[in-house]
Amino acid sequence: MSLSFAIVVSGPAYGTQAASSAYRFIQAALASGHVILGVFFYQDGVMNASYLHSPAADEDDLHQLWCELATQQRFPLHTCIAAAQRRGILDSVLATETGKGISNVQAPFMLSGLGQLAEMLLTADRVVRF
């Protein structure tokens, strides 16, 4: 039986295993025939959305891996807009609105509100938080 999953990531791309574990869980779930409704990056997890990460050559570029997987498998990467703004994670619209003039978020990551998280929670068979 195929299940639909909503994934919540609260850990940053580097410094903890949370984001990496979420990524590997999603790969395993997809390989088992399950569906990913989307990923919601919350709290420090919003740091995954920044394309300014520059990991060492022998480290995984988790931001790039998220982008590739979400694009290939066609699931959204939602980023909590309030948590992102507090941490300097801005898309082009928010950068313009706040007068910062520079953004560090681009598709497939998108800034979203908690309403999007609520919708995912209501429609998923399972919710897994990392």
CORTAHU-V971621 format. One record per run of one state. SS is the DSSP state (a for helix, b for strand, c for the rest). FROM is the first residue (numbers start at 1). TO is the last residue. If there is no record, write none. Layout:
BEGIN
ss={SS/SS}
from={FROM/FROM}
to={TO/TO}
END
This chain:
BEGIN
ss={c/b/c/a/c/b/c/a/c/a/c/b/a/c/a/c/b/c/a/c/b/c}
from={1/4/10/18/32/35/42/43/50/62/74/76/81/87/92/98/109/113/114/124/126/130}
to={3/9/17/31/34/41/42/49/61/73/75/80/86/91/97/108/112/113/123/125/129/130}
END
